[in-house]
């Protein structure tokens, strides 16, 4: 790639990142349903037409935000797992990292939940949707690796079956737990259950299921 072409690509990447940054800020402030392309363009100090040069519609922009969220979650999982030695401890560390991620960045958690609850468009390599699927696979890969290590070091049961399937099941449990904790705090309080208490109890149940 020539110097001029490289500089042009850098400028395109920078402008695209600025649009995504602006969309994330608006998302955090008003929620995704209220986000408009006009708001994003205004926040990024760009024209509405230029935003559409980089993103065909709001759905593509959402996918770009989800990609950012998955990349951050993958980084947090890698850091959490890296602090533990046994596979079971890596699973616990990543579970706690997921809870912290949702608590600290609820707009990112919401973005991921929306992406996972629908049937997003697939696209050519490099499209926002394809990038999301690939980033999601990297997040899942950390959990699969921890399960496999735990089965090797004896801290996780060997009769769980396919590690990939077990990882998806753990994701379903933890994702549902976080959604309940985030949306049903008043209902739980009426039952005399504090959210931190529920999280600790649920994590304990998951770890007991994994222990030999």
Secondary structure by P-SEA (a helix, b strand, c coil): ccaaaaaaaaaaaaaaaaaaaaaaaaaaccccccccaaaaaaaacccaaaaaaacccaaaaaaaaaaaaaaaaaaaaaaaaaacccaaaaaaaaaaaaaaaaaacaaaaaaaaaaaaccccccccccaaaaaaaaaaaaaaaaaaaaaaaaaacccccccccaaaaaaaaaaaaaaaaaaaaccaaaaaaacccaaaaaaaaaaaaaaaacc
